[in-house]
Amino acid sequence: MRRGRADDGMDFDVVVLGTGLSESIVAAALSKAGFKVAHVDNNQYYGGDEASLTLDELAEWADIRSGRQDVPASDYLATQKARYTSISRSRTVPPQARQYAVSLAPSIVPSIGPHIDSLIASGVSRYGSFKLLEKVAVYDRPGLVQSVPGSKEDVFKSKALSLIDKRRLMRFLMFAAGEFEGKKELEGKEQSPFVQYLREVFSLDDKAVNAIAYALAFCVSGEESTLPALQRIRQYLRSTGRYGPSPFLVGHYGGCGETAQGFCRTSAVKGGTYILGRRVLSVKPCPNPSDNPPEDDKDASESIKTTPRYEVEMEDIDEKLTAKVLVSAADYIHLSSQDGPSSFSARYRVARCIAVLDKPLVLTPVDAPEDTPAPDIEEPVEGAEEEQSDKLEPPNHEVDTALLVFPPGTLQNGSTAAVAHALITGEASMSAPRAKFILNISLPITELETSNPEELLRPYLDATLSLTAPPARETVPATPLFTVFYTHNPTLRRASPPESSLSSVIITPSPTPLLPAIADAATGNAEAMFWKAVEQLKAAGVRRSVVKESFGKVKEGGDGPAEVEESQEVDSFWPPLDATEDDSSTTDEW
């Protein structure tokens, strides 16, 4: 699939390889800044490693990377097979497969942060929508969870906390929401383990420590430092109330993949050229074809001569793409090396499970009142039956969109070193049809585990399924309709080719494993990559071209002012929205 302006040719200022969230944000920002951008992806869908897939697409994705489906070999595919390993899936795909949107990078988005800021500033917010995350809870035991005290109201309403515990929690939450840098409670303890800090400085018990460290600060392990954990808590506490009682949003239709597509759409609207579903055959540096520099711009011409250019060869496209700057996802950049993706390394791995359920999770708090049986009434008074049924109706703890946290050591056969997350999304997040739910379980593998991902995650899946059959109901736990298990190596890296051939290549940094930080980190990486690209383009003598109305000239036919191209310096990540883009009525209605 190819989209863009027909008169662009195949010579671009920037070629972007991969349509992951960071690359898509960069492409949109560069296109809106007035540069000529080509955006390509081997896959037939947007989103790269953060894509949102239907169940049919997910099954095909798993089969290709596990080698069960024969496809033409490529270096990109070889890297993908190294990035995703130990893949297993159910044989049969359930009905209504196209009505699911399964994220390869499940995430929750803080209501205040760089990602939401970029969605609004770029105008991409009108291409997508979000749902508030209903609940974050800590697994306690089969059928029951522990609520997470994320606000004063949560602390006051809790029936499981003593008065002294409430006071200690309130003291901590007020401290964490403020400007704690330099305060005596933190002085000298910035690098100490956060769980130790909570016990020693605020005298919190183990349950409160687990809830705060793993479900409020989202620490991956008990060894994480105090200062970054406090900084995350402050951001999340301040996010509460912007769009509702929850600090987090869940993107519709799978989240990051749908958002990436929105940024791609913005780039295309601003002239970006898109090529999807075509293999990248090679990426090579080539000499700059500028042999006749203009006499009035010698400095820029000399800069152009010393700036390497790249040519990208695509499958089924005769003409090669050329550009002065190359922005690339990590899985493509090995193509500039002659020896291929032969050696890899990974700093950490994540075991993942995707399961489709036909029952909702019922997150019943441990301090919830037990259901009371209806009393016998021999001669009901008129109207009393309706009143009695209203009073005796048990509270509904079913959730459509929620996050369940398993601190280290929670399960007998689970990890003692790392936290596991189970994100459930249903019909309200547009990710599943009615009465169906998608469960994403992730567990960082901090040691050289020998077990396969299904063995590692089966205890967490069974524990989560127990919440579909709470003790108060005579039901049996759900059986997944479909599952995929695999190991994800997000920090996979190859040894870089010689520096001389990579001086203009901007490589997307590895993603973060923290669910609430995925989108914000991708946005921060994108902004840093954007400014690197602008700097290299400026050094190469490329000036951005902006179309403006000239009120001193008139269009042919006399219909309004003429449009002229002007060169301007880039002074912001996102330029101000024009009248057609600025639809502020949609930006805050999530």
C-alpha positions in Angstrom: 0.0 0.0 0.0 1.4 3.4 -1.0 0.0 6.8 0.0 1.3 10.3 -0.5 1.8 13.0 -3.0 2.2 11.8 -6.6 4.8 14.5 -7.4 7.2 13.6 -4.6 9.3 11.2 -6.6 11.4 8.8 -4.5 13.9 11.4 -3.2 13.1 12.4 0.4 14.5 14.4 3.2 13.9 11.5 5.7 13.0 7.8 5.3 11.5 6.2 8.4 11.7 2.4 8.7 9.0 0.8 10.8 5.6 2.2 11.9 5.9 1.6 15.7 4.6 4.3 18.0 7.9 6.2 18.2 8.6 6.1 14.5 5.0 7.1 13.7 5.2 10.1 16.0 8.5 11.2 14.4 7.1 10.8 10.9 4.1 13.0 11.8 6.2 15.7 13.5 8.7 15.8 10.5 5.8 16.0 8.0 4.1 18.7 9.9 7.4 20.6 10.1 7.5 20.7 6.3 10.0 18.0 5.5 9.5 15.3 2.8 9.0 12.0 4.6 8.7 8.4 3.3 7.4 5.9 5.9 7.7 2.2 5.2 7.0 -1.1 6.9 7.5 -4.7 6.0 4.1 -5.6 7.6 0.8 -5.0 6.0 -0.5 -3.2 9.2 0.5 -0.1 11.1 2.1 -0.2 14.6 5.2 -2.5 14.2 5.9 -4.2 17.5 3.0 -2.2 19.1 0.4 -3.1 16.6 -3.2 -3.9 17.3 -4.2 -7.1 15.5 -7.4 -9.1 14.9 -7.4 -12.7 16.2 -6.8 -13.9 12.6 -3.8 -11.5 12.3 -2.5 -12.5 15.7 -2.6 -16.2 14.8 -0.7 -15.4 11.5 1.8 -13.2 13.4 2.5 -16.1 15.8 2.7 -18.7 13.0 5.2 -16.6 11.0 7.5 -15.9 13.9 7.4 -19.5 15.2 8.2 -20.9 11.7 4.9 -22.7 11.3 3.9 -20.7 8.3 6.3 -20.4 5.3 7.0 -16.9 4.1 9.9 -15.5 2.1 13.0 -15.2 4.2 14.3 -11.7 5.1 16.7 -10.2 7.6 13.8 -8.4 9.2 12.0 -11.7 9.8 15.1 -13.3 11.1 15.4 -10.5 13.7 11.7 -10.8 14.6 12.2 -14.5 15.2 15.0 -13.7 17.6 12.9 -11.0 19.3 9.8 -13.3 19.8 10.6 -16.9 20.9 8.9 -19.9 22.4 5.6 -19.1 20.7 2.7 -21.4 21.2 -1.0 -20.8 20.5 -4.4 -22.5 20.4 -5.2 -24.3 17.2 -8.6 -22.9 16.7 -9.4 -19.2 16.3 -12.8 -18.3 17.9 -15.7 -16.8 15.9 -16.0 -13.0 15.4 -12.2 -12.9 15.0 -12.2 -9.6 13.2 -14.1 -7.9 16.0 -11.1 -8.2 18.3 -8.2 -5.7 18.6 -5.3 -7.3 20.4 -2.3 -5.2 21.4 1.2 -6.5 21.1 2.2 -3.8 23.6 -0.6 -3.5 26.1 -0.4 -0.3 28.1 -2.2 2.2 30.2 -1.6 5.9 29.7 -1.3 8.6 32.5 -3.8 11.4 32.0 -1.0 13.9 32.4 2.2 13.3 30.5 4.1 13.8 27.2 1.9 11.3 25.3 -1.4 13.0 26.0 0.3 16.4 25.4 1.5 15.3 22.0 -1.9 13.8 21.0 -3.5 17.2 21.7 -0.8 19.4 20.3 -0.5 17.4 17.1 -4.3 17.1 16.5 -4.1 13.3 16.5 -6.5 13.2 19.4 -9.4 13.5 17.0 -8.4 10.3 15.3 -8.8 8.1 18.4 -10.5 7.8 21.7 -9.8 6.4 25.2 -11.6 4.9 28.1 -10.8 5.4 31.8 -9.2 2.4 33.5 -11.8 1.3 36.0 -9.6 -0.2 38.6 -6.1 -1.2 39.7 -6.1 -4.0 42.2 -3.6 -6.4 43.9 -4.3 -10.1 43.8 -4.9 -11.4 47.3 -6.2 -15.0 47.1 -8.6 -16.9 44.8 -11.7 -14.8 44.2 -10.5 -11.8 46.1 -8.3 -8.7 45.5 -6.8 -5.9 47.6 -7.8 -2.4 46.6 -5.1 0.1 45.9 -5.2 3.3 48.0 -4.6 5.9 45.3 -6.3 8.9 46.9 -7.6 10.3 50.1 -11.1 9.0 49.4 -9.7 5.5 48.9 -8.0 5.6 52.2 -11.0 7.0 54.1 -13.4 4.4 52.5 -11.2 1.4 53.3 -12.6 -1.0 55.9 -9.4 -3.1 55.9 -7.2 -0.3 57.4 -6.9 0.6 61.0 -7.0 4.3 62.0 -3.2 4.4 62.5 -2.7 2.7 59.1 -4.9 5.3 57.5 -2.9 8.1 59.0 0.4 6.6 57.8 -1.0 6.2 54.3 -2.3 9.7 54.2 1.0 11.1 55.3 2.8 9.2 52.6 0.3 10.1 49.8 0.5 13.8 50.8 4.3 13.6 50.7 4.4 11.8 47.4 2.0 14.2 45.7 4.2 17.2 46.6 7.6 18.6 45.9 9.6 15.9 47.9 13.0 16.6 46.4 15.3 17.9 49.2 13.0 17.0 52.0 14.4 15.3 55.1 12.3 12.2 54.6 14.2 11.6 51.3 17.6 13.0 52.0 20.3 10.3 51.5 17.7 7.7 50.6 17.2 8.4 46.9 18.9 5.2 45.8 17.7 2.9 48.6 15.2 0.1 47.6 11.7 1.7 47.6 10.1 -1.2 49.5 12.6 -0.7 52.3 12.1 3.0 52.2 8.3 2.7 52.7 8.8 0.4 55.7 11.5 2.4 57.4 10.4 6.0 56.8 6.6 5.7 56.8 6.2 2.5 58.9 3.8 0.9 56.4 2.9 -2.8 56.7 3.6 -5.4 54.0 0.2 -5.2 52.3 0.4 -1.4 52.0 4.0 -1.6 50.8 3.1 -4.1 48.1 0.1 -2.0 47.0 2.1 1.2 46.8 5.4 -0.2 45.3 3.8 -2.5 42.7 0.4 -1.1 41.9 1.0 2.7 42.5 4.7 3.1 41.6 4.6 0.1 39.2 8.0 -1.1 40.4 9.2 -4.2 38.5 11.1 -5.7 41.5 11.8 -5.0 45.1 15.2 -3.6 44.2 14.0 -0.5 42.4 15.3 2.9 43.7 13.2 5.2 45.7 13.5 8.5 43.8 12.2 7.3 40.3 9.4 5.4 42.1 8.3 8.5 43.9 8.5 10.5 40.7 6.2 8.1 39.0 3.7 8.1 41.9 3.6 11.9 41.8 2.8 11.9 38.1 0.0 9.3 38.6 -1.5 11.0 41.6 -1.6 14.3 39.8 -3.2 12.6 36.8 -6.2 11.7 38.9 -9.2 13.9 38.1 -8.2 15.3 34.7 -10.7 13.0 32.9 -12.3 11.2 35.8 -11.5 9.4 39.0 -8.8 7.2 37.5 -5.3 8.5 36.6 -5.0 6.1 33.6 -6.6 5.8 30.2 -6.8 2.8 27.9 -6.8 3.4 24.2 -9.7 2.1 22.1 -9.1 -0.6 19.5 -5.9 -2.0 21.2 -4.2 1.2 22.3 -0.7 2.0 21.0 -1.2 0.4 17.6 -4.3 2.5 16.9 -2.6 5.6 18.2 0.4 4.9 15.9 -2.0 4.7 13.0 -3.4 8.1 13.9 0.0 9.7 13.8 0.6 8.0 10.4 -2.6 9.5 9.1 -1.4 12.9 10.2 1.8 12.4 8.4 0.0 11.3 5.2 -2.3 14.3 5.4 0.8 16.6 5.5 2.3 14.9 2.4 4.0 11.8 3.9 4.4 8.8 1.5 3.5 5.4 2.9 4.6 2.0 1.7 3.3 -1.0 3.7 3.5 -4.7 3.1 6.7 -4.5 1.0 9.9 -6.1 2.2 12.9 -3.8 2.7 15.6 -5.6 0.6 18.6 -3.4 1.4 19.6 -0.1 3.0 22.9 1.3 1.7 24.8 4.5 2.1 25.4 6.2 -1.3 27.3 9.2 -2.5 25.3 12.5 -2.7 24.5 13.3 -6.3 25.0 17.1 -5.8 27.7 17.9 -8.3 26.6 21.4 -9.2 26.2 23.4 -6.0 24.5 26.8 -6.3 27.1 29.6 -6.2 25.1 31.6 -3.6 25.1 28.9 -1.0 28.6 27.4 -0.9 28.4 26.6 2.9 25.3 24.6 2.5 26.7 22.9 -0.6 29.8 21.8 1.2 27.6 20.4 4.0 25.6 18.5 1.5 28.7 16.9 0.0 29.9 15.6 3.4 26.4 14.3 4.5 25.9 10.6 3.7 22.7 9.7 1.8 20.9 6.4 1.9 19.1 4.5 -0.7 16.4 2.0 0.4 15.5 -0.9 -2.0 11.9 -2.2 -1.6 10.3 -5.3 -2.9 8.3 -4.9 -6.1 9.3 -1.2 -6.4 11.7 -0.5 -9.3 12.9 2.9 -8.1 14.9 3.2 -4.9 14.0 5.6 -2.1 16.8 8.1 -1.2 17.2 10.4 1.8 19.7 12.3 3.7 18.5 11.1 7.1 17.4 7.6 8.1 15.2 7.0 11.1 14.8 3.3 11.9 13.3 0.8 14.3 16.0 -1.5 15.6 14.8 -4.5 13.5 15.6 -2.8 10.2 19.0 -1.2 10.8 21.0 -4.4 10.5 20.1 -4.3 6.8 23.0 -1.7 6.4 25.4 -4.4 7.5 26.7 -7.0 5.0 26.9 -9.9 7.6 23.2 -9.8 8.5 21.5 -10.4 11.9 23.9 -13.0 13.2 24.6 -12.0 16.8 22.1 -10.7 19.3 21.9 -9.7 23.0 19.0 -9.0 25.3 19.3 -7.2 28.7 15.9 -8.6 29.9 13.0 -10.7 28.6 9.3 -10.6 29.2 7.1 -13.7 29.3 3.7 -12.8 27.7 0.2 -14.4 27.5 -2.8 -13.3 25.5 -6.0 -15.0 26.4 -9.6 -14.5 25.1 -12.3 -15.0 27.8 -16.1 -15.2 27.8 -16.6 -14.1 31.4 -15.7 -10.8 33.1 -13.3 -10.5 36.0 -15.0 -9.8 39.3 -12.6 -7.9 41.4 -14.1 -8.4 44.9 -12.1 -6.5 47.6 -11.2 -8.5 50.7 -13.0 -5.9 52.8 -16.2 -6.1 50.7 -19.4 -6.9 52.8 -20.6 -10.4 52.2 -23.9 -10.9 50.3 -26.9 -11.1 52.7 -29.6 -13.7 51.9 -33.1 -12.4 51.5 -35.3 -12.9 54.5 -38.6 -14.8 54.3 -41.6 -12.6 54.0 -44.9 -14.4 54.4 -47.2 -11.4 53.6 -45.2 -8.7 51.7 -46.6 -5.2 51.9 -47.4 -3.5 48.6 -44.1 -2.0 47.2 -41.9 -3.7 49.8 -40.7 -6.4 47.4 -39.1 -3.9 45.0 -37.6 -2.0 48.0 -36.2 -5.2 49.5 -34.7 -6.4 46.3 -32.9 -3.0 45.9 -31.5 -3.2 49.3 -30.3 -6.8 49.1 -28.7 -6.6 45.6 -25.0 -7.4 46.1 -22.5 -4.9 44.9 -21.3 -5.4 41.3 -17.5 -5.8 41.1 -17.4 -6.8 37.5 -15.0 -4.8 35.4 -14.6 -4.2 31.7 -11.2 -2.6 31.8 -8.9 -3.1 34.8 -5.3 -4.0 35.8 -4.5 -6.8 38.2 -1.1 -6.8 39.9 0.8 -9.8 41.3 3.7 -8.6 43.6 6.8 -10.9 43.8 6.1 -14.0 45.8 2.3 -13.7 45.6 1.8 -17.2 44.1 3.3 -20.4 45.3 4.6 -21.3 41.8 5.1 -17.7 40.6 8.1 -15.5 40.4 9.8 -14.4 43.7 11.8 -11.7 41.9 9.5 -9.8 39.6 5.9 -8.4 39.5 3.3 -9.7 37.0 0.6 -7.6 35.4 -2.8 -8.8 34.0 -4.6 -6.2 31.9 -8.2 -7.0 31.0 -10.0 -5.1 28.3 -13.6 -5.7 27.0 -16.3 -4.3 24.8 -16.2 -0.8 26.3 -12.6 -0.3 25.1 -13.6 -1.5 21.6 -11.1 -4.3 21.8 -13.6 -7.2 22.0 -17.2 -8.1 21.0 -20.0 -8.1 23.5 -19.4 -10.5 26.5 -15.9 -11.2 25.5 -12.6 -10.0 27.0 -8.9 -9.9 26.2 -6.5 -10.7 29.0 -2.8 -9.7 28.6 -0.4 -11.1 31.2 3.3 -10.0 31.3 6.1 -11.1 33.6 9.7 -9.7 33.3 12.2 -12.5 33.4 15.0 -11.1 35.5 17.0 -14.3 35.6 18.0 -17.0 33.1 14.8 -18.9 33.4 14.8 -22.4 31.8 11.0 -22.7 31.8 8.9 -21.8 28.7 6.5 -18.9 28.9 3.4 -21.1 29.3 4.9 -22.8 32.3 5.9 -19.4 33.8 2.6 -17.8 33.2 0.1 -20.6 33.8 -0.1 -19.9 37.6 -0.9 -16.3 36.9 -3.5 -17.2 34.3 -5.2 -19.7 36.6 -5.2 -17.2 39.5 -6.8 -14.5 37.2 -9.4 -17.0 35.9 -10.4 -17.7 39.6 -11.6 -14.1 39.7 -14.3 -14.9 37.0 -15.9 -17.2 39.7 -16.0 -15.2 43.0 -16.8 -17.2 46.2 -20.2 -15.6 46.5 -21.4 -17.1 43.2 -21.9 -20.8 42.4 -20.0 -20.7 39.1 -16.9 -22.3 37.7 -13.8 -20.3 36.5 -13.7 -19.4 32.8 -11.8 -21.5 30.3 -9.9 -19.4 27.7 -11.4 -19.5 24.2 -7.9 -18.8 22.7 -4.4 -18.3 24.1 -1.0 -17.3 22.8 2.2 -17.6 24.9 5.6 -16.3 23.9 8.8 -14.7 25.2 9.5 -11.1 24.2 13.1 -9.8 24.0 12.4 -6.0 23.8 16.1 -4.9 24.2 17.3 -7.1 21.4 20.4 -5.5 19.8 22.9 -6.3 17.1 26.5 -5.2 16.9 26.5 -2.0 14.9 28.0 -1.7 11.5 31.0 0.6 11.1 30.4 4.1 12.4 31.1 5.7 9.1 28.1 4.1 7.5 25.7 4.9 10.4 26.5 8.5 11.1 23.1 9.7 10.0 21.0 6.8 11.2 18.7 7.5 14.1 17.7 4.3 15.8 14.6 4.0 18.0 15.7 3.2 21.7 14.5 0.0 23.3 11.0 0.3 24.9 10.3 0.3 28.6 8.7 -2.7 30.4 6.5 -0.4 32.6 2.9 -0.5 31.4 2.1 3.1 32.4 5.3 4.4 30.9 5.2 2.7 27.4 3.4 5.5 25.6 5.1 8.4 27.4 8.6 6.8 26.9 7.8 6.3 23.2 6.8 10.0 22.9 9.9 11.1 24.7 12.1 9.0 22.4 10.3 10.4 19.4 10.9 14.0 20.4 14.6 13.3 20.9 14.8 11.5 17.5 12.9 14.4 15.9 15.4 17.0 17.1 18.3 14.8 15.9 16.8 14.5 12.5 16.2 18.3 12.3 19.8 18.9 13.3 21.1 16.6 10.7 18.8 18.0 8.0 20.0 21.5 8.9 23.6 20.4 8.6 22.8 18.9 5.2 21.4 22.2 4.0 17.8 21.1 4.0 15.3 23.8 4.8 11.8 23.0 5.7 9.2 24.2 3.3 5.9 25.7 4.6 3.0 26.6 2.4 1.4 29.9 3.4 -1.1 32.3 2.0 0.4 35.5 0.5 -2.0 38.3 0.8 0.1 40.4 -1.5 -0.6 38.0 -4.4 -3.8 36.6 -5.8 -4.6 33.1 -7.0 -5.2 32.6 -10.7 -8.8 33.5 -11.3 -8.8 36.0 -8.5 -10.2 33.6 -5.9 -8.4 34.5 -2.7 -4.8 35.0 -1.8 -2.1 32.9 -3.5 -0.2 30.1 -1.7 3.6 30.4 -1.6 6.3 28.2 -0.1 8.5 29.7 2.6 11.6 28.3 4.4 11.5 28.6 8.2 13.5 27.4 11.1 12.0 24.6 13.2 11.4 25.9 16.7 8.9 23.5 18.2 8.1 19.8 18.3 4.6 20.5 17.2 3.7 23.6 15.3 0.4 25.4 16.2 -2.7 23.7 14.8 -4.3 25.5 11.8 -8.0 26.2 11.7 -8.8 22.9 10.0 -6.8 20.9 12.6 -7.8 22.7 15.8 -11.0 20.9 17.0 -10.6 21.5 20.8 -14.1 20.1 21.4 -12.7 16.6 21.1 -9.4 16.8 23.0 -10.8 16.6 26.6 -13.7 14.2 26.0 -12.1 10.9 26.8 
